[in-house]
Amino acid sequence: MNALAYVALGIHIICSIGLIIFVLLHSGKGTGLSSMLGGAMPTSGSGTGIIEKNLDRITISFAAGYALSALILVVTYRPGA
């Protein structure tokens, strides 16, 4: 395996753990981190708070990193070589 495959594998693992954590932090039907920490905070026009929007951005970033590292692994990873 070359160095790029090792880096992509490390990023893939970090992104997968991050996705698990941040998906579990999202609220569902009025519960979750956003209502627990930001219950008194005013919401924007779309109905979600600042904390929930930041959770969305972080989750999307981890998902994009996961997808990109998966594509890099498909191209570079050669088992047993």
C-alpha positions in Angstrom: 0.0 0.0 0.0 1.3 3.4 -0.8 1.3 6.5 1.5 -1.8 8.0 -0.1 -3.8 4.9 0.7 -2.7 5.1 4.4 -3.7 8.8 4.6 -7.0 8.1 2.9 -7.7 5.2 5.3 -6.9 7.4 8.3 -9.2 10.1 7.0 -11.9 7.5 6.3 -11.8 6.2 9.8 -11.9 9.6 11.4 -14.8 10.7 9.2 -16.8 7.5 9.9 -16.4 8.0 13.7 -17.3 11.7 13.3 -20.4 10.8 11.3 -21.6 8.4 13.9 -21.1 11.0 16.7 -22.7 14.0 14.9 -25.6 12.1 13.5 -26.4 10.9 17.0 -26.2 14.6 18.3 -28.9 15.7 15.8 -32.4 16.3 17.2 -35.4 14.3 16.4 -38.9 15.6 16.9 -37.9 18.4 19.3 -35.3 16.6 21.3 -31.5 16.4 21.1 -28.6 18.7 21.6 -30.1 21.7 20.0 -33.1 21.8 22.3 -31.1 20.8 25.3 -28.5 23.5 25.0 -30.3 26.1 22.9 -33.8 25.9 24.2 -33.9 29.6 25.2 -32.2 30.8 22.0 -34.3 32.3 19.3 -34.7 30.3 16.1 -34.2 31.7 12.6 -36.8 31.8 9.8 -36.3 28.2 8.9 -37.2 26.9 12.3 -33.8 25.6 13.3 -31.4 27.1 15.8 -27.8 28.1 15.4 -26.5 25.0 17.1 -28.6 22.8 14.8 -27.3 24.6 11.7 -23.7 24.1 12.9 -24.4 20.4 13.5 -25.7 20.2 9.9 -22.6 21.8 8.5 -20.2 19.6 10.5 -22.1 16.5 9.5 -22.1 17.4 5.9 -18.3 18.1 6.1 -17.7 14.7 7.6 -19.9 13.0 5.0 -18.0 14.8 2.2 -14.7 13.7 3.6 -16.0 10.2 4.0 -17.1 10.0 0.4 -13.9 11.6 -1.0 -11.7 9.2 1.1 -13.8 6.3 -0.1 -13.2 7.3 -3.8 -9.5 7.7 -3.1 -9.4 4.3 -1.5 -11.1 2.7 -4.4 -8.4 4.0 -6.8 -5.3 3.5 -4.6 -5.9 0.6 -2.3 -4.5 -2.7 -3.5 -4.8 -5.5 -0.9 -1.8 -7.8 -0.6 0.4 -5.6 -2.8 
